[in-house]
Amino acid sequence: MAIPMLDIPSMIHDPIRDELIQTLVEVVDSARYINGPYVERFETELADYVGAERAVGVSSGTDALIVALKALGAGPGDEIITTAFTFFATVGSIARVGATPVFVDIDPVTFNIAPADIEAKITDRTVGILAVDLFGQAADMTTIADLADKHGLWVVEDAAQSIGGRHNGRMCGTLGTIGTYSFFPAKNLGALGDGGAAVTDDQTLADKMTMLRQHGAGPEYHHKLIGGNFRLDAIQAAALSVKLPHLSAWEEMRRRAAATYADLLVDDDRFATPVELDGNRHVYNQYELRVKDGLRDKAAEALRRAEIGHAIYYPLPLHLQECFAELGGKEGDLPVTEQASREVLAVPIMVEPTACEAVADVLKSV
């Protein structure tokens, strides 16, 4: 049977369709499209949900990173330690504020940045660490925060894929100086287009980010900073307010599917299924298998023939991307990262157990 990677209309929108449409009509009729009560309500709800003092809605997860880095003063001459195994926005945002990304390798089990490799890369130009909670599982933020405190650095936690995830009882996104989220439609909490947010317990940083999202203005037409047009649309904020109360239920569906896959594939050692580390709660924005023995592409082709959605996140790590060639990255610099890029394969995760069975049958036939 055909199984899409993510069926947003039927799995997410159909059960809340009436409430969603009613709310969107309300926004249309209100003519309050920029900032205003819908954005403010969602910011309050999001901050309460994750346990942060402040949330600042912005236009995308990418812009959340840019606003966070600018609020922290990152710029030319600064080095920021990060991972090369992530979506482009993580490292692209560092470059866009004029700072220099410094790459370290990843943990082979979680695919997250390896804290043990960070300290060796710290120099007198290092100002911060940009850690990513990849695929729905927190990085080792306790160790990363301790390293940052030891060296006087800030930490931005890119939780674009991990809203609702936890690390030692705290929500992903609240474990650094600033945390950022993406509400791209395919995320666990997805908007009807682009959207994002940054959260922090630091009121000064929150005020800066609020100004930065609106050309650095505060009050209107008085510009204290050079920002941009990074506002979250009211219609997206309203849709997110409708969806937020359902996030935990959607998370449980993903976790049930993950457990089903793990059971179905446990006896096939060609496939390494995700591991949830002690103290973490994985929310599986993606269900990322490691396919061994050079069989990744063959497995992907079998899924394609069976009309089963799949994806490779990420086929070429960022230290080897053409746009970052001036950083001097080369094959062999990050061996664990490079091996992951050759082996990872994502399969549908927000699905019923029968779909998991069909996916597993195809994989085991390879």
Residue pairs with C-beta under 8 A, 6 or more apart in sequence:
1 307
1 355
1 358
2 307
2 308
3 307
3 308
3 309
3 348
3 351
3 355
3 358
3 359
4 309
4 348
5 309
5 310
5 311
5 346
5 348
6 186
6 309
6 348
6 350
7 350
8 185
8 186
8 190
11 253
11 350
11 351
12 190
12 243
12 250
12 350
13 20
15 246
16 242
16 243
16 246
19 242
20 239
20 242
20 243
23 238
23 239
23 241
23 242
24 235
24 238
24 239
26 238
27 33
27 38
27 234
27 235
27 238
28 235
30 38
30 234
32 38
32 234
33 233
33 234
33 235
34 231
34 233
34 234
35 214
35 231
35 234
36 234
38 234
38 235
38 237
38 238
38 241
39 57
39 231
39 232
39 234
39 237
41 237
41 241
42 55
42 57
42 232
42 237
42 238
42 240
42 241
42 244
43 54
43 55
43 56
43 57
43 197
43 237
44 55
45 241
45 244
46 52
46 55
46 57
46 181
46 197
46 199
46 240
46 244
47 53
47 54
47 55
47 199
49 171
49 244
49 247
50 163
50 171
50 172
50 173
50 174
50 179
50 199
51 170
51 171
51 174
52 171
52 173
52 174
52 179
52 199
52 200
52 201
53 200
53 201
53 202
53 203
53 206
54 199
54 200
54 201
54 203
54 206
55 197
55 198
55 199
56 67
56 197
56 198
56 199
56 206
56 209
56 210
56 213
57 195
57 196
57 197
57 213
57 231
57 232
57 237
58 64
58 67
58 195
58 196
58 197
58 198
58 209
58 213
58 230
58 231
58 232
59 194
59 195
59 196
59 213
59 229
59 230
59 231
59 232
59 233
60 182
60 184
60 194
60 195
60 196
61 89
61 158
61 160
61 180
61 181
61 182
61 183
61 184
61 196
62 89
62 92
62 93
62 182
62 196
63 196
63 213
63 228
63 230
64 160
64 180
64 181
64 182
64 196
64 197
64 198
65 89
65 90
65 93
65 130
65 156
65 158
65 180
66 93
66 96
66 97
66 228
66 230
67 198
67 209
67 212
67 213
67 227
67 230
68 156
68 178
68 180
68 198
68 209
69 80
69 93
69 94
69 97
69 99
69 130
69 156
70 97
70 208
70 212
70 225
70 227
71 178
71 198
71 205
71 208
71 209
71 212
72 127
72 128
72 154
72 156
72 177
72 178
72 205
73 127
74 80
74 94
74 97
74 98
74 99
74 127
74 128
75 97
75 98
75 99
76 98
76 99
77 99
77 125
78 98
78 99
78 100
78 125
78 126
78 127
78 128
79 99
79 100
79 101
79 102
79 123
79 125
79 126
79 127
80 94
80 99
80 100
80 101
80 102
80 126
80 127
80 128
80 129
80 130
81 102
81 103
81 104
81 118
81 121
81 122
81 126
81 128
81 129
81 130
82 90
82 91
82 94
82 101
82 102
82 103
82 104
82 113
82 129
82 130
82 131
82 132
83 90
83 103
83 104
83 106
83 112
83 113
83 131
83 132
83 134
83 337
84 91
84 103
84 317
84 318
84 319
84 320
84 329
84 334
84 337
85 106
85 111
85 134
85 314
85 317
85 318
85 334
85 337
85 340
85 341
86 132
86 134
86 158
86 314
86 318
87 160
87 313
87 314
88 318
88 321
89 160
89 182
90 130
90 132
90 158
90 318
91 101
91 318
91 324
94 100
94 101
94 130
95 101
95 324
99 127
100 125
100 327
101 130
101 318
101 324
101 327
102 121
102 126
103 318
103 319
103 327
103 329
103 333
103 334
103 337
104 113
104 114
104 117
104 118
104 121
104 334
105 114
105 117
105 334
105 335
105 336
105 337
106 112
106 113
106 114
106 334
106 336
106 337
106 340
107 113
107 114
107 140
107 336
108 336
108 339
108 340
109 275
109 277
110 134
110 137
110 139
110 275
110 277
111 134
111 135
111 288
111 340
111 344
112 131
112 132
112 133
112 134
112 137
112 138
112 139
112 140
113 131
113 132
113 139
113 144
114 336
115 139
115 140
115 143
115 144
115 147
118 129
118 144
118 147
119 147
119 151
122 151
122 153
126 151
126 153
127 153
127 154
128 148
128 153
128 154
128 155
128 156
128 177
129 144
129 147
129 148
129 153
129 154
129 155
129 156
130 155
130 156
130 158
131 139
131 141
131 144
131 155
131 156
131 157
131 158
131 176
132 139
132 158
132 160
132 161
133 139
133 141
133 157
133 158
133 159
133 161
133 162
133 165
133 167
133 172
133 173
134 161
134 162
135 161
135 162
135 274
135 282
135 284
135 285
135 286
135 287
135 288
135 313
136 161
136 162
136 165
136 188
136 254
136 282
136 283
136 284
136 285
136 286
137 162
137 165
137 274
137 276
137 277
137 280
137 282
137 283
138 162
138 165
138 166
138 167
138 172
138 175
138 280
139 157
139 167
140 167
140 277
141 155
141 157
141 167
141 175
141 176
142 167
142 168
142 175
144 155
144 176
145 155
145 175
145 176
147 153
148 154
148 155
148 176
154 176
154 177
154 178
155 175
155 176
155 177
156 176
156 177
156 178
156 179
156 180
157 172
157 173
157 174
157 175
157 176
157 178
157 179
157 180
158 179
158 180
159 165
159 172
159 173
159 179
159 180
159 181
160 180
160 181
160 182
160 184
160 187
160 196
161 182
161 187
161 188
161 285
161 286
162 172
162 173
162 283
162 285
163 171
163 172
163 173
163 181
163 187
163 188
163 189
163 247
163 283
164 171
164 172
164 188
164 189
164 247
164 248
164 251
164 281
164 283
165 171
165 172
165 280
165 281
165 282
165 283
166 172
166 280
166 281
167 175
167 279
167 280
168 279
169 279
172 179
173 179
173 180
173 181
173 199
174 199
174 201
177 200
177 202
177 205
178 198
178 199
178 200
178 202
178 205
178 209
179 198
179 199
179 200
180 196
180 197
180 198
180 199
181 187
181 189
181 196
181 197
181 198
181 199
182 195
182 196
183 189
183 190
183 191
183 194
183 195
183 196
183 197
183 236
183 240
184 190
184 191
184 194
184 195
185 191
185 192
185 193
187 285
188 247
188 250
188 251
188 254
188 283
188 285
189 240
189 243
189 244
189 247
190 243
191 236
191 239
191 240
192 235
192 236
192 239
193 233
193 236
194 236
195 232
195 233
195 236
195 237
195 240
196 232
197 232
198 209
200 206
200 209
207 218
208 225
210 218
211 217
211 218
211 224
211 225
211 227
212 225
212 227
212 228
212 230
213 227
213 228
213 229
213 230
213 231
213 232
214 227
214 229
214 230
214 231
215 223
215 226
215 227
215 228
215 229
216 223
216 224
216 225
216 226
216 227
217 223
217 224
217 227
218 224
250 350
251 283
253 350
254 283
254 284
254 285
254 287
254 349
254 350
255 282
255 283
255 284
256 353
257 284
257 287
257 348
257 349
257 350
257 351
257 352
257 353
257 355
257 356
258 273
258 274
258 282
258 284
258 287
258 349
260 353
260 356
260 357
261 273
261 287
261 347
261 356
261 359
261 360
262 273
262 274
264 356
264 357
264 360
265 271
265 273
265 289
265 360
265 363
265 364
266 273
268 363
268 364
269 292
270 291
270 292
270 293
270 295
270 366
271 289
271 290
271 291
271 292
271 363
272 289
272 290
272 292
273 289
274 282
274 284
274 287
274 288
274 289
276 282
284 349
285 349
286 311
286 313
286 346
286 349
287 346
287 347
287 348
287 349
288 313
288 344
288 345
288 346
289 344
289 345
289 346
289 347
289 363
290 340
290 343
290 344
290 345
291 299
291 343
291 344
291 345
292 343
294 342
295 366
296 312
296 342
296 343
296 344
296 345
298 366
299 345
299 363
299 366
300 310
300 312
300 345
302 362
302 363
302 365
302 366
303 309
303 310
303 347
303 359
303 362
303 363
304 310
306 358
306 362
308 347
308 348
308 358
308 359
308 362
309 347
309 348
310 345
310 346
310 347
310 348
311 345
311 346
312 344
312 345
312 346
313 344
313 346
314 341
314 344
315 341
316 341
317 334
317 337
317 338
317 340
317 341
318 324
319 327
319 329
319 333
319 334
319 337
320 329
320 330
320 331
320 338
331 338
332 338
347 359
347 363
348 355
348 359
351 359
